[in-house]
Amino acid sequence: MAAAVTTDEVIPLVEASGPSWYRTWGRHARNKPLGAIGAVFIFILVIAAIFGQDISIGGETIIPGFSPYPASETNVINKLAAPTFPEHIAGTDSLGRDLFSRIIYGARPAIIIGIVATGLGILGGLIIGMISAYAGGVTDLLLQRISDAFQALPPLLLMMTLVTVLTPSMTTVILVIVIFLIPGTQRVVRGTVFSTMENTYVEAARTIGAGPGRIITRHILPNIMAPILVIASVTIGGTILAEAALSFLGLGANSAQNPTWGFVLFEATQRGNLDRWPWLALTPGAAITLIVLAFNLLGDALRDILDPRLRGTGAGA
């Protein structure tokens, strides 16, 4: 006959197994509800970017999109129509194009530019910041003065100039935004690396003869990833906003197939009389506002979760 299992024997086993990943994230969602709401909006943006329009390979559609209408489909008979359900839930513009569909199509360039530009900017800032902090001396001084020079320039004005010179396109917009992301990112990375280098485990690694490469990759880099993730989540929202500003000025990555949110907002202002047709501006404006806010809320929540000084407190969202 099997021996009875006592409570004293079961509890240690349960505690040792620990919570599963969904319980862990569920607890974070309860503790940081605003961050969870931001994550939901970002998830919706990603789904719209991937599946909102047709996915084609070699000119053949393999997965049809769920957008109600093509972004460029016009219907002048139904132009400037007020929102109606289910035909045009966000109304139509001056050419009869469905605004909700245009917002769905605009999600793809927004998420591509946001993720790619932020990723490249963070990577460049990470490399330069680590080199600057670890090398020190003249190298650090020179890199920081170059960074100061870039940060002293008016970003929007210089981005407009560069995009105009290089011809507006998605690649150009990404490149220009990356140039302005690197200086601020490397400064944050540099400060974080300086504080990490003061820890005893880094000194111990130097004492036993570890080289710079091993110290950076094994001891410094893993311990600065938390602030990097927070920076990345907040920066994506700012990158989407910067692209929308360029598109509003006619210098973004807009195309007939993938209209950007900023350009849709620009078209709304060309009509005038927004008091008669408010949905023309409210729809793209709401999309930009909600996504930028979502990334900022998620970044605040990640900061509170990943920062051990704030973990378990009520700070943040």
Buried (B, 14 or more C-beta within 10 A) or exposed (E): EEEEEEEEEEEEEEEEEEEEEEEEBEEBBEBBEBBBBBBEBBEBBBEBBBBBBBEEEEEEEEEEBEBBBBBBEBBEEBBBBEBEEEEBBBBBBBBBBBBBBBBBBBBBBBBBBBBBBBBBBBBBBBEBBBBBBBEEEEEBEEBBEBBEEBEEEEBEEBBBBBBEEEEBBBEBBBBBBBBBBBBBBBBBBBBBBBEBBEEEEBEEBBEEEBEEEEBBEEBBBEBBEBBBBBBBBBBBBBBBBBBBBBBBBBBBBBBEEBBBBBBBBBBBEEBEEEEEBBBBBBBBBBBBEBBBBBBBBBBBBBBBBBBEEEEEEEEBB
